[in-house]
Amino acid sequence: MRDLLLQGIEEFNSGSFFEAHDMWEELWVETRGEERLFYQGLIQTAVGLYHFENANYRGAFSQFGKALAKLQRFCPSCKGVDTEQLVQDLERWVRSVSCRNAGDTGVALIQAPEIRLSSREGESK
């Protein structure tokens, strides 16, 4: 299962948001309990960026709001992911793109948040 998480992160960080969503959806389906919300937050982040890339701004911002609400519950880290940094970067990016012309998706996506692995000793969840 860890491999799917890492493969999804690799896809996400390379800009392959739909493929990242697919990887994490496999994890989400197999997971029970609170952890399921963590994977759902990652999926919603990827789906939001996919929608943004395809100029579906309403769908994108809806997904970002849902993703942030879930991921904030798993700060500072979960499953080796630096969720605190992801939340901060996503919030900053959303503010940035919502303040300028959304039609410039190429530039915005180049600056999209990346998922980093946590350097913390222990995990919050």
TIRO-599815 format. One record per atom (N, C-alpha, C, O): residue in three letters; residue number from 1; atom name; x, y, z. Coordinates in steps of 0.1 Angstrom, whole numbers, plus 5000, padded with zeros to 4 digits. Atoms other than C-alpha are relative to their C-alpha. Layout:
% TIRO-599815
   residuo   num   atomo     c1     c2     c3
       ALA   NUM      CA      X      Y      Z
...
//
This chain:
% TIRO-599815
   residuo   num   atomo     c1     c2     c3
       MET     1       N   5008   4988   5000
       MET     1      CA   5000   5000   5000
       MET     1       C   5009   5013   5000
       MET     1       O   5005   5023   4994
       ARG     2       N   4991   4988   5000
       ARG     2      CA   5029   5024   5007
       ARG     2       C   5005   5003   4986
       ARG     2       O   5006   5015   4983
       ASP     3       N   4996   4997   5014
       ASP     3      CA   5040   5019   4971
       ASP     3       C   4990   5008   4992
       ASP     3       O   4994   5017   4985
       LEU     4       N   5010   4992   5007
       LEU     4      CA   5007   5032   4958
       LEU     4       C   5000   5015   5005
       LEU     4       O   4998   5024   4996
       LEU     5       N   4999   4987   4995
       LEU     5      CA   5010   5062   4980
       LEU     5       C   5011   5008   4994
       LEU     5       O   5010   5019   4989
       LEU     6       N   4988   4993   5006
       LEU     6      CA   5045   5070   4968
       LEU     6       C   4999   5001   4985
       LEU     6       O   5003   5012   4979
       GLN     7       N   5002   4999   5014
       GLN     7      CA   5036   5063   4932
       GLN     7       C   4990   5011   4997
       GLN     7       O   4992   5019   4987
       GLY     8       N   5009   4989   5002
       GLY     8      CA   5007   5087   4935
       GLY     8       C   5006   5013   5002
       GLY     8       O   5003   5023   4995
       ILE     9       N   4993   4988   4997
       ILE     9      CA   5029   5113   4950
       ILE     9       C   5009   5004   4988
       ILE     9       O   5010   5015   4984
       GLU    10       N   4992   4998   5011
       GLU    10      CA   5053   5109   4921
       GLU    10       C   4992   5005   4988
       GLU    10       O   4996   5015   4981
       GLU    11       N   5009   4995   5011
       GLU    11      CA   5025   5113   4895
       GLU    11       C   4995   5014   5003
       GLU    11       O   4995   5022   4994
       PHE    12       N   5005   4987   4996
       PHE    12      CA   5011   5143   4914
       PHE    12       C   5010   5010   4998
       PHE    12       O   5008   5021   4991
       ASN    13       N   4989   4990   5001
       ASN    13      CA   5044   5161   4916
       ASN    13       C   5005   5002   4986
       ASN    13       O   5011   5012   4982
       SER    14       N   4996   4998   5014
       SER    14      CA   5050   5155   4879
       SER    14       C   4988   5006   4992
       SER    14       O   4990   5009   4980
       GLY    15       N   5011   4993   5006
       GLY    15      CA   5016   5171   4871
       GLY    15       C   4990   4991   4994
       GLY    15       O   4981   4995   4987
       SER    16       N   5009   5010   5005
       SER    16      CA   4998   5139   4863
       SER    16       C   4989   4998   5010
       SER    16       O   4989   4987   5017
       PHE    17       N   5009   4999   4989
       PHE    17      CA   4969   5147   4886
       PHE    17       C   4989   4989   4999
       PHE    17       O   4985   4983   5009
       PHE    18       N   5010   5010   5002
       PHE    18      CA   4944   5122   4871
       PHE    18       C   5006   4986   5004
       PHE    18       O   4999   4978   5011
       GLU    19       N   4993   5013   4997
       GLU    19      CA   4969   5093   4874
       GLU    19       C   5002   4999   5015
       GLU    19       O   5001   4988   5021
       ALA    20       N   4998   5000   4986
       ALA    20      CA   4977   5103   4910
       ALA    20       C   4987   4997   5007
       ALA    20       O   4986   4989   5017
       HIS    21       N   5014   5003   4994
       HIS    21      CA   4939   5103   4918
       HIS    21       C   4998   4985   4999
       HIS    21       O   4993   4979   5008
       ASP    22       N   5003   5015   5002
       ASP    22      CA   4937   5067   4904
       ASP    22       C   5008   4992   5010
       ASP    22       O   5003   4982   5016
       MET    23       N   4992   5007   4990
       MET    23      CA   4966   5055   4926
       MET    23       C   4994   5001   5014
       MET    23       O   4992   4991   5021
       TRP    24       N   5005   4998   4987
       TRP    24      CA   4952   5070   4957
       TRP    24       C   4986   4994   5002
       TRP    24       O   4982   4991   5013
       GLU    25       N   5013   5006   4998
       GLU    25      CA   4917   5058   4950
       GLU    25       C   5000   4985   5003
       GLU    25       O   4992   4980   5011
       GLU    26       N   4998   5015   4996
       GLU    26      CA   4929   5022   4952
       GLU    26       C   5003   4999   5015
       GLU    26       O   4997   4990   5022
       LEU    27       N   4998   5000   4985
       LEU    27      CA   4942   5030   4987
       LEU    27       C   4988   5004   5008
       LEU    27       O   4984   4997   5018
       TRP    28       N   5012   4996   4993
       TRP    28      CA   4910   5048   4997
       TRP    28       C   4990   4989   5001
       TRP    28       O   4984   4987   5011
       VAL    29       N   5009   5011   5000
       VAL    29      CA   4889   5018   4987
       VAL    29       C   5004   4989   5010
       VAL    29       O   4995   4983   5016
       GLU    30       N   4995   5011   4992
       GLU    30      CA   4910   4994   5007
       GLU    30       C   5001   5005   5015
       GLU    30       O   5004   4996   5024
       THR    31       N   4998   4994   4987
       THR    31      CA   4912   5017   5038
       THR    31       C   4987   5002   5008
       THR    31       O   4977   5005   5002
       ARG    32       N   5011   4997   4991
       ARG    32      CA   4889   5019   5068
       ARG    32       C   5004   5009   5011
       ARG    32       O   5016   5011   5013
       GLY    33       N   4997   4991   4989
       GLY    33      CA   4886   5043   5096
       GLY    33       C   5004   5014   4996
       GLY    33       O   5002   5018   4984
       GLU    34       N   4996   4985   5001
       GLU    34      CA   4899   5079   5100
       GLU    34       C   5010   5002   4988
       GLU    34       O   5009   5012   4981
       GLU    35       N   4990   4999   5010
       GLU    35      CA   4928   5072   5076
       GLU    35       C   4994   5002   4986
       GLU    35       O   5000   5008   4977
       ARG    36       N   5007   4999   5012
       ARG    36      CA   4903   5070   5048
       ARG    36       C   4998   5015   4996
       ARG    36       O   4999   5019   4984
       LEU    37       N   5001   4986   5002
       LEU    37      CA   4898   5108   5051
       LEU    37       C   5013   5006   4995
       LEU    37       O   5012   5016   4986
       PHE    38       N   4987   4995   5005
       PHE    38      CA   4935   5114   5046
       PHE    38       C   5001   4998   4985
       PHE    38       O   5004   5007   4977
       TYR    39       N   4999   5003   5015
       TYR    39      CA   4935   5096   5012
       TYR    39       C   4989   5008   4992
       TYR    39       O   4992   5012   4981
       GLN    40       N   5011   4993   5007
       GLN    40      CA   4902   5113   5003
       GLN    40       C   5005   5015   4998
       GLN    40       O   5002   5021   4987
       GLY    41       N   4995   4987   5002
       GLY    41      CA   4919   5147   5009
       GLY    41       C   5010   5001   4989
       GLY    41       O   5011   5011   4982
       LEU    42       N   4990   5000   5010
       LEU    42      CA   4948   5138   4987
       LEU    42       C   4993   4999   4986
       LEU    42       O   4997   5006   4977
       ILE    43       N   5007   5002   5012
       ILE    43      CA   4924   5126   4960
       ILE    43       C   4993   5013   4996
       ILE    43       O   4994   5017   4984
       GLN    44       N   5007   4988   5003
       GLN    44      CA   4904   5158   4962
       GLN    44       C   5009   5011   4996
       GLN    44       O   5006   5020   4987
       THR    45       N   4989   4990   5004
       THR    45      CA   4936   5179   4959
       THR    45       C   5003   4997   4985
       THR    45       O   5004   5006   4977
       ALA    46       N   4997   5004   5014
       ALA    46      CA   4945   5160   4927
       ALA    46       C   4988   5003   4990
       ALA    46       O   4991   5008   4979
       VAL    47       N   5011   4998   5008
       VAL    47      CA   4910   5162   4913
       VAL    47       C   4998   5015   4998
       VAL    47       O   4994   5020   4987
       GLY    48       N   5001   4986   5001
       GLY    48      CA   4909   5199   4920
       GLY    48       C   5010   5006   4990
       GLY    48       O   5006   5014   4982
       LEU    49       N   4990   4995   5009
       LEU    49      CA   4941   5205   4901
       LEU    49       C   4997   4995   4986
       LEU    49       O   4999   5002   4976
       TYR    50       N   5004   5005   5014
       TYR    50      CA   4928   5183   4872
       TYR    50       C   4989   5009   4995
       TYR    50       O   4989   5012   4983
       HIS    51       N   5011   4991   5004
       HIS    51      CA   4896   5204   4871
       HIS    51       C   5006   5014   4996
       HIS    51       O   5002   5019   4986
       PHE    52       N   4994   4987   5003
       PHE    52      CA   4917   5236   4872
       PHE    52       C   5007   5000   4986
       PHE    52       O   5006   5009   4978
       GLU    53       N   4992   5002   5012
       GLU    53      CA   4939   5223   4844
       GLU    53       C   4990   5000   4988
       GLU    53       O   4994   5004   4977
       ASN    54       N   5010   5001   5011
       ASN    54      CA   4907   5218   4823
       ASN    54       C   4990   5011   5001
       ASN    54       O   4979   5011   4995
       ALA    55       N   5008   4987   4999
       ALA    55      CA   4893   5253   4831
       ALA    55       C   4986   4998   5007
       ALA    55       O   4977   5006   5005
       ASN    56       N   5012   5002   4992
       ASN    56      CA   4866   5239   4854
       ASN    56       C   5002   5006   5014
       ASN    56       O   5005   4999   5024
       TYR    57       N   4995   4993   4988
       TYR    57      CA   4873   5265   4881
       TYR    57       C   4990   4998   5011
       TYR    57       O   4994   4997   5023
       ARG    58       N   5009   5002   4989
       ARG    58      CA   4841   5261   4900
       ARG    58       C   5002   4986   5007
       ARG    58       O   5002   4985   5019
       GLY    59       N   4998   5014   4995
       GLY    59      CA   4847   5223   4904
       GLY    59       C   5013   5000   5007
       GLY    59       O   5015   4993   5017
       ALA    60       N   4986   5001   4994
       ALA    60      CA   4884   5229   4912
       ALA    60       C   4999   5006   5014
       ALA    60       O   5004   5000   5023
       PHE    61       N   5000   4993   4987
       PHE    61      CA   4878   5254   4940
       PHE    61       C   4991   4993   5010
       PHE    61       O   4993   4993   5022
       SER    62       N   5008   5008   4991
       SER    62      CA   4850   5232   4954
       SER    62       C   5008   4988   5006
       SER    62       O   5008   4985   5018
       GLN    63       N   4991   5011   4995
       GLN    63      CA   4875   5203   4956
       GLN    63       C   5011   5004   5009
       GLN    63       O   5014   4998   5019
       PHE    64       N   4989   4995   4992
       PHE    64      CA   4902   5224   4971
       PHE    64       C   4995   5003   5015
       PHE    64       O   5001   5000   5024
       GLY    65       N   5006   4997   4986
       GLY    65      CA   4879   5235   5000
       GLY    65       C   4998   4987   5007
       GLY    65       O   5001   4986   5019
       LYS    66       N   5002   5013   4994
       LYS    66      CA   4869   5199   5007
       LYS    66       C   5014   4993   5004
       LYS    66       O   5015   4988   5015
       ALA    67       N   4986   5006   4997
       ALA    67      CA   4906   5187   5005
       ALA    67       C   5006   5007   5012
       ALA    67       O   5011   5000   5021
       LEU    68       N   4994   4993   4989
       LEU    68      CA   4918   5214   5029
       LEU    68       C   4994   4996   5013
       LEU    68       O   5000   4994   5023
       ALA    69       N   5007   5003   4987
       ALA    69      CA   4891   5206   5055
       ALA    69       C   5005   4986   5005
       ALA    69       O   5006   4984   5017
       LYS    70       N   4996   5014   4996
       LYS    70      CA   4902   5169   5055
       LYS    70       C   5015   5000   5004
       LYS    70       O   5018   4995   5014
       LEU    71       N   4985   5001   4997
       LEU    71      CA   4940   5174   5053
       LEU    71       C   5004   5007   5012
       LEU    71       O   5014   5003   5019
       GLN    72       N   4996   4993   4988
       GLN    72      CA   4941   5199   5081
       GLN    72       C   4999   4991   5013
       GLN    72       O   5006   4993   5022
       ARG    73       N   5001   5009   4989
       ARG    73      CA   4930   5171   5104
       ARG    73       C   5012   4991   5002
       ARG    73       O   5013   4985   5013
       PHE    74       N   4988   5009   4999
       PHE    74      CA   4962   5152   5097
       PHE    74       C   5013   5007   5000
       PHE    74       O   5024   5001   4997
       CYS    75       N   4987   4992   4998
       CYS    75      CA   4988   5179   5104
       CYS    75       C   5006   4996   5013
       CYS    75       O   4999   4993   5023
       PRO    76       N   4991   4996   5009
       PRO    76      CA   5016   5179   5109
       PRO    76       C   5004   4990   4989
       PRO    76       O   5010   4994   4978
       SER    77       N   4996   5010   5010
       SER    77      CA   5022   5146   5090
       SER    77       C   4991   4988   5002
       SER    77       O   4985   4985   5012
       CYS    78       N   5008   5013   5000
       CYS    78      CA   5004   5114   5081
       CYS    78       C   5006   4991   4989
       CYS    78       O   5009   4995   4978
       LYS    79       N   4995   5010   5010
       LYS    79      CA   5018   5083   5064
       LYS    79       C   5013   5004   4993
       LYS    79       O   5015   5001   4982
       GLY    80       N   4987   4996   5005
       GLY    80      CA   5051   5100   5059
       GLY    80       C   4999   5013   4991
       GLY    80       O   5008   5018   4986
       VAL    81       N   5002   4988   5008
       VAL    81      CA   5035   5130   5040
       VAL    81       C   5000   5012   5009
       VAL    81       O   4994   5012   5020
       ASP    82       N   5000   4987   4992
       ASP    82      CA   5042   5165   5053
       ASP    82       C   4987   5007   4997
       ASP    82       O   4987   5016   4988
       THR    83       N   5014   4995   5003
       THR    83      CA   5005   5174   5054
       THR    83       C   5000   5015   5004
       THR    83       O   4993   5023   4998
       GLU    84       N   5000   4986   4996
       GLU    84      CA   5012   5207   5072
       GLU    84       C   5006   5009   4989
       GLU    84       O   5000   5019   4986
       GLN    85       N   4994   4993   5011
       GLN    85      CA   5034   5219   5043
       GLN    85       C   4990   5000   4988
       GLN    85       O   4989   5010   4982
       LEU    86       N   5009   5001   5012
       LEU    86      CA   5009   5206   5017
       LEU    86       C   4988   5010   5003
       LEU    86       O   4984   5017   4993
       VAL    87       N   5011   4991   4997
       VAL    87      CA   4980   5225   5035
       VAL    87       C   5004   5015   4998
       VAL    87       O   4997   5022   4991
       GLN    88       N   4995   4986   5002
       GLN    88      CA   5001   5257   5036
       GLN    88       C   5002   5004   4986
       GLN    88       O   4998   5015   4981
       ASP    89       N   4997   4997   5014
       ASP    89      CA   5012   5255   5000
       ASP    89       C   4987   5000   4992
       ASP    89       O   4986   5009   4983
       LEU    90       N   5013   5000   5007
       LEU    90      CA   4977   5246   4988
       LEU    90       C   4992   5013   5003
       LEU    90       O   4986   5019   4994
       GLU    91       N   5007   4988   4996
       GLU    91      CA   4961   5275   5007
       GLU    91       C   5006   5012   4993
       GLU    91       O   4999   5021   4987
       ARG    92       N   4993   4989   5007
       ARG    92      CA   4988   5299   4993
       ARG    92       C   4997   5000   4985
       ARG    92       O   4995   5011   4979
       TRP    93       N   5003   5001   5014
       TRP    93      CA   4983   5286   4958
       TRP    93       C   4986   5004   4996
       TRP    93       O   4984   5011   4986
       VAL    94       N   5014   4997   5003
       VAL    94      CA   4945   5288   4959
       VAL    94       C   4998   5016   5001
       VAL    94       O   4992   5021   4992
       ARG    95       N   5001   4985   4999
       ARG    95      CA   4948   5325   4971
       ARG    95       C   5006   5006   4988
       ARG    95       O   5000   5016   4983
       SER    96       N   4993   4994   5011
       SER    96      CA   4972   5333   4944
       SER    96       C   4992   4999   4987
       SER    96       O   4991   5009   4980
       VAL    97       N   5007   5002   5013
       VAL    97      CA   4952   5318   4915
       VAL    97       C   4986   5007   5000
       VAL    97       O   4981   5011   4990
       SER    98       N   5013   4994   4999
       SER    98      CA   4919   5332   4928
       SER    98       C   5001   5015   4999
       SER    98       O   4991   5022   4997
       CYS    99       N   4998   4986   5001
       CYS    99      CA   4934   5367   4928
       CYS    99       C   5004   5005   4986
       CYS    99       O   5005   5017   4984
       ARG   100       N   4995   4996   5013
       ARG   100      CA   4946   5367   4892
       ARG   100       C   4991   4994   4989
       ARG   100       O   4982   4986   4993
       ASN   101       N   5008   5005   5011
       ASN   101      CA   4932   5358   4858
       ASN   101       C   5002   4985   5000
       ASN   101       O   5013   4979   4997
       ALA   102       N   5000   5015   5000
       ALA   102      CA   4923   5321   4860
       ALA   102       C   5003   4994   4987
       ALA   102       O   5006   4982   4986
       GLY   103       N   4997   5005   5013
       GLY   103      CA   4928   5318   4823
       GLY   103       C   5014   4996   4997
       GLY   103       O   5017   4989   4987
       ASP   104       N   4986   5003   5002
       ASP   104      CA   4965   5315   4827
       ASP   104       C   5004   4987   5008
       ASP   104       O   5012   4987   5017
       THR   105       N   4999   5012   4993
       THR   105      CA   4963   5279   4838
       THR   105       C   5014   4994   4999
       THR   105       O   5019   4988   5009
       GLY   106       N   4986   5006   5002
       GLY   106      CA   4998   5269   4824
       GLY   106       C   5009   5005   5011
       GLY   106       O   5016   4997   5017
       VAL   107       N   4991   4994   4990
       VAL   107      CA   5017   5293   4846
       VAL   107       C   4996   4995   5014
       VAL   107       O   5005   4992   5022
       ALA   108       N   5005   5004   4987
       ALA   108      CA   4995   5285   4876
       ALA   108       C   5004   4986   5004
       ALA   108       O   5007   4983   5015
       LEU   109       N   4997   5014   4997
       LEU   109      CA   5000   5248   4873
       LEU   109       C   5015   4997   5001
       LEU   109       O   5019   4987   5009
       ILE   110       N   4985   5002   4998
       ILE   110      CA   5038   5251   4870
       ILE   110       C   5003   5003   5015
       ILE   110       O   5012   4997   5020
       GLN   111       N   4998   4996   4987
       GLN   111      CA   5036   5267   4904
       GLN   111       C   4991   4993   5010
       GLN   111       O   4991   4996   5022
       ALA   112       N   5009   5008   4991
       ALA   112      CA   5011   5242   4919
       ALA   112       C   5008   4993   5011
       ALA   112       O   5020   4991   5009
       PRO   113       N   4993   5006   4988
       PRO   113      CA   5019   5227   4953
       PRO   113       C   5005   4986   4996
       PRO   113       O   5000   4979   4988
       GLU   114       N   4995   5013   5001
       GLU   114      CA   5040   5196   4955
       GLU   114       C   4998   4993   5013
       GLU   114       O   4997   5000   5024
       ILE   115       N   5001   5008   4988
       ILE   115      CA   5037   5168   4980
       ILE   115       C   5014   4996   5005
       ILE   115       O   5021   4990   4997
       ARG   116       N   4986   5004   4995
       ARG   116      CA   5068   5164   5002
       ARG   116       C   4998   4989   5011
       ARG   116       O   4988   4989   5018
       LEU   117       N   5000   5010   4990
       LEU   117      CA   5076   5136   5025
       LEU   117       C   5005   5007   5013
       LEU   117       O   5013   5017   5013
       SER   118       N   4998   4994   4987
       SER   118      CA   5078   5145   5062
       SER   118       C   5014   4996   5005
       SER   118       O   5019   4985   5003
       SER   119       N   4987   5003   4994
       SER   119      CA   5112   5148   5079
       SER   119       C   4999   4998   5015
       SER   119       O   5008   4997   5023
       ARG   120       N   5002   5002   4986
       ARG   120      CA   5096   5145   5113
       ARG   120       C   5001   4986   5005
       ARG   120       O   4999   4977   4998
       GLU   121       N   4998   5014   4994
       GLU   121      CA   5104   5116   5136
       GLU   121       C   4987   4993   5001
       GLU   121       O   4985   4982   4996
       GLY   122       N   5013   5007   4998
       GLY   122      CA   5068   5108   5146
       GLY   122       C   4990   5006   4991
       GLY   122       O   4991   5017   4986
       GLU   123       N   5011   4996   5008
       GLU   123      CA   5036   5111   5128
       GLU   123       C   4988   5003   5008
       GLU   123       O   4986   4997   5019
       SER   124       N   5012   4996   4992
       SER   124      CA   5004   5128   5140
       SER   124       C   4989   4989   4999
       SER   124       O   4982   4987   5009
       LYS   125       N   5011   5009   5002
       LYS   125      CA   4982   5101   5126
       LYS   125       C   5006   4987   4995
       LYS   125       O   4998   4977   4993
//
